[in-house]
Amino acid sequence: MSDLTLDRPAPRLTVARPSTGFRDTVTMIDRCVRLSRRNVDALITALMLPIMLMLMFVYLFGGAINTGTAYVTYVVPGVILLCAGFGSATTAVSVSQDMKNGIIDRFRSMDIGAAALLTGHVVASVIRNLASSVLVFGVALAIGFRPHATVAQWAAAIGVLVLFMLAVSWFAAMVGLFASSPEAASGFTFFVMFLPYASSAFVPIATMPSWLHGFSRHQPCTPVIESIRALLAGHALGSNGWIAAIWCIGILAVSVVGSTFAFRRHTAS
């Protein structure tokens, strides 16, 4: 027997790596925000459209519409929701383009999950919509909008608005996954932008034809608009608050589940 002893390699210590889910999500959010910044034409449209619409409604139509208050005060929540729908439609097109161009497959090969990929688009959409909302409020204040909300009411109004933006942005992401092409996804713009017109956004529902009253009162935009309008005016929220929350949470839940199903269907094929 030889007295020579062979050195054995020391056992390797395996340290569990922290979950990369959060890091992937932050990376995808940063990617989508950067894409929004690079698409200058779409960014300018998303930021300027709310201002143009509000000025048009206030100065061209406001004098002919009796809402019982200054028309600029009445119309601000509706303009914000209208442009939130427009911004979310951009999200549907972006998601569809990622699917068509194979970007999703590349990210999946890097073991990036569906939640991170879609959350990036959704958060970027909410950021764009919040930026346009700030511009709307700024211009509205300049032309006579005078809110009477307390700090708590401002916080509640922002909460309702963000919840609606999250719901409609996730819904847009789901549409982008189901759409056969970016062109088909762009048709989502018409559907979403139509809803605020058939609500209490720009005129009181009582002035609409009677056959339209039921739809106008029982669609998601009306309770959201009435909640924001009441909070900014310093009034009691009433039942519109919980109705708006139910609508937004319901749309959000359906959209998240539908997005998960559509994503798995595409990546499994």
N, C-alpha and C positions, 0 to 999 in steps of 0.2 A: 504493500500500500504506500502510496506517495504521501509525504507530509504536506504536499502543496494543496492549498485550499483555493478553490475557485471563488472569486467574488461574485456574489449574486446581485443582480440589480435590485435596488430598494423598491419596495412596492410603491406604485404611483398613487398619490392621493387624488381622489376625484372630488372636486368641489362643485356642488350644484350651481349652475348658472342661474341668475335671476331671470324671471320671465321677461321675455322681450316684447310682450304684447303692448305694454304702455309705450315703449320706445318706438315700436313700429307705428303705433297710432300717431305719435307726435311727428314722426318722419313723414307720414302720409298727409297729415294736416299741412305741414310745411311745404310739401310738394304741391298740393292743390292751391295753397295761397300764392305760391310763386307762379303757378300757371295762370292764375287770375291776374296777377300783376303784369305778366308778359302779354296777355291778351288785352291790349290797351283799348281797342275799339269796344269790346264787350264791357270792359270795366267802366269806361266813360258813359256808355249807355245805361249801365246799371245804376250809376251815381246821378246822372243828369235826368233820367226819365222821371223819377219821382218829383223833382222840382218842376219840370215842364208840365206834368199832369196837374200838379196842385195849382200852379199859376193859371193854367187853362181853365180849370173848373172854377176857381175863385173869381177870376176877372172876366171870363166869357159867359159862364152859366150862373154864377153865384147871385147876380142881381135879379134873376128870374125865379129863383128857388127860395121859398119861405120855409125855414127850418125852426123858427122861433129863437134863433141865436145867430151870432155872426157866422157866415157860411164857412169861413176859414177854420173856425173852431169845430164846426160840424164835420168837415171833410178830411181833416188831417188823419184820423185813424184809418179811414178807407183808403187813402192814397198809400199809406204805409203797407197795408195788407195787399193792395194791388201790386205793388212793386216787389213784395216778398214772393208773390206768386211768379212774377217774371223772373226773379233771381233763381228760384227753385227750378224753373224750366231750364235754365242754363245748366243746372246740376244734372238734370236728366240727359241732356245732350252730352255733357262731359263724361258721364258714366258709360253711355252708349259708345262713345268714341274709344274709351279705354278698352271696352270689350271687343270692338271691331278691329282695333289696331294691334291686339294681342298683348297690350301692356299688362292686363290682368294675369295672363298666363305667365309672363315673365316674373311678376311679383310672387305668384303662387309657387314658382320653382325656387324662390328664395324663402319659402315657408312663411310668407306674410299672410295672415289670416284675413278672412272676409270682413270682419269687424273693423280692422284697422284701415283697410282699403276704402270701405264705404264711409266710415266716420270721417276720413280726410275730406271727402267731397262734401259731406253734410256740414261739417264745422266751417269749411271755407265758404259755403253758401250762407250760413248764419252770419259770419263776419262781414260778408259783402252787404247783406241786408241790414245789419246794424249800422254800417257806415252810411248807407243811403238813408236810413231812418234819422240819423243825427243831422244829415243835411236837410231833410224835410223839416225837422223841428226848428233848425236854425232859420231857414227861409220863412217858415210859418210865423215865428216870433217877429221877424222883420216886417211882415205884412199885416200884423195885427192879432196873431194868436196869443191869447193870454190864459194859460192854464191856472187853476186854483187848487192843485193837488198838494197834499202834505207829502212829507218825505216817505211815509209809509205807503201812500197811494201811488207815488212815483215808482217805488220799488215793486208794488203789485202790478202796475201797468207794464213795466218792463218785463216782469216775470211772465205775464200773459202773452206779451208779444214774442218773447224768446221761445216760449213753449209752442206757439203757433208756427214760428219759423222752423223749429226742429221737426215738428210733425210734417209740414209740407215739404221740407227738404228731404227727409227720409222717404216720403211718398214719391218724390221726384227720382231719388236714387233707385227705388223699386221699379218705377216706370222705365228708367234707363236700362235696367237689366232685362226687363221683359221685351223692350222695343227691338224690332228687327234691324233697325238702322238709326243713326243719329237724326236723319230726316224725320223718321217716324216719331222719335222722342221729342223733336221740336214741336210736334203737334200738341204736346202736353201744354204748351204755352197758352193756347187758346182756351182750353178747358179751365185751367187754374185762374187765368185772368178774367174769365167770364163771371166767376162766382161773386166777386165783390160788387159787380154791377147789379146783380140780382139780389142784393141785400140792402141793408140800411146804410151803406157806405156813402152814397152821394145824394140820395133823396129819402125822405121818410117813406116807410113801407105803405102807409095809409094812402099815399098819392098814386100808388101803382094800381093796375087793374086788379079786381077782386080775385080773379082766378090765379094770380101770381102770389097772393099774400101767404098762402100756406108754405110754398117753397121758400119764399124769402125769409120767413120767420124761422123755419126749421132746417136751415143749412148752417154749416160751421162758421161761415164768415160773420153772420149777424150777431151771435152772442159774443164773439171775440171783439168785434168792433164796438158793440154797446158797452162791453166791460171796460175797454180802454177809454172810450168817450166819457163814461161816468166817472172813472177814476181821475182822469185829467181835469174834469170839471169840479172835482171835490165832492161828488155826490155818492150816495150809498150804492154799493155794487148790486144788490138784489140777487135774483136767481141767475142772472146772466153769467156770473162768475163761475159757478159750479157747472153750468151747462157748457160754457166754453172749455173748461178743464176736461170734462168728459169727452167732448168732441176731439180735442187735441190729443189726449192720451189714447183714445181709441184709434185715431188715425196713425199715431206713432206706433202703437203695438202691432196693428195690422201691417204697417209698412216694414217694420223690422223683421217680422216673421216672413212676410212675402219676399223681402230682399234676401234673406237667408236661403229660402227655398230656390229662388231664381239663380242665386250665385252657385249653389251646389249643383243645380241642373246644368249650368253652363260649364263649370269646371270638371264635371264628371263625364261630359260628352267628349 
